[in-house]
Amino acid sequence: MGDMVKVEHLVKNFGDLEVLRDINLTVAEGEKLVVIGPSGSGKSTFIRCINFLEEPTSGAITVAGTRVTRKNHLEMAKKYSSMVFQQFNLYPHLTVLENLTLAPMRLQKVSKKEALESAFKCLERVGLTEKAGNYPVQLSGGQQQRVAIARALCTKQPLILFDEPTSALDPEMVQEVLNVMVELAHENITMICVTHEMGFARQVADRVIFMDGGVILEEGTPEHFFENPEHERTKAFLGKILH
């Protein structure tokens, strides 16, 4: 198994604000990594730097052995990574099916027939085949997020980045999205997931990292975090969300 992502000395500043300070991390192919930490800790910025939605101030990010740069980041994204956002980011004027076939046909130059076949398979995996002709506005938040996950799967890339995929959902919809993500975790997809859902972390993560103040304060297995965290900040954070 090779490395899917390697992050070396990653720094990200917004003006005078240092959001990420010297992050070093390697994620193996097929690994499920969960990133936790308080708001403002740099988690989302970190995950957005991996596919260059935020350009790093300094440091290097390598995906599948190739360094990601300003010049090649779109090409790398087409080949390797897709992202599931907090706010679904579906195109409102396109049907569910059109949302799923757009990137494969436009960016990856897949035939319409192949794109449609793949889209229906991916919709089946998230349990929404019957919504193929609907527009996003006709779906619940949970259904929209499941469509967004299906869209990420349609591009058949080996790396999926999740940026707090359940935080904009009503509580009763969270589980349906997490269930889909748990299913995905059984496959050889590399997943990096920023989330507050500790049950999901416990069930799915190979490794958990705790970020605070733009640095990785602690990393370990889910068992380590939930039974024996070392750092006082980690204990305080988990104490608040695991009552």
Salt bridges, closest charged atoms under 4 A:
GLU18 OE1 - ARG21 NE 3.92
ASP22 OD1 - HIS9 ND1 2.68
GLU31 OE2 - ARG207 NE 2.79
GLU54 OE2 - ARG48 NE 3.60
GLU55 OE1 - ARG70 NE 3.17
GLU75 OE1 - LYS78 NZ 3.76
GLU117 OE2 - LYS113 NZ 3.07
GLU164 OE2 - LYS43 NZ 3.76
GLU164 OE1 - HIS196 NE2 3.87
GLU176 OE2 - ARG146 NH1 2.58
GLU187 OE2 - ARG125 NH2 2.63
ASP212 OD2 - ARG233 NE 2.52
GLU218 OE2 - HIS224 NE2 2.55
GLU219 OE1 - ARG207 NH1 2.74
GLU232 OE2 - LYS235 NZ 3.49
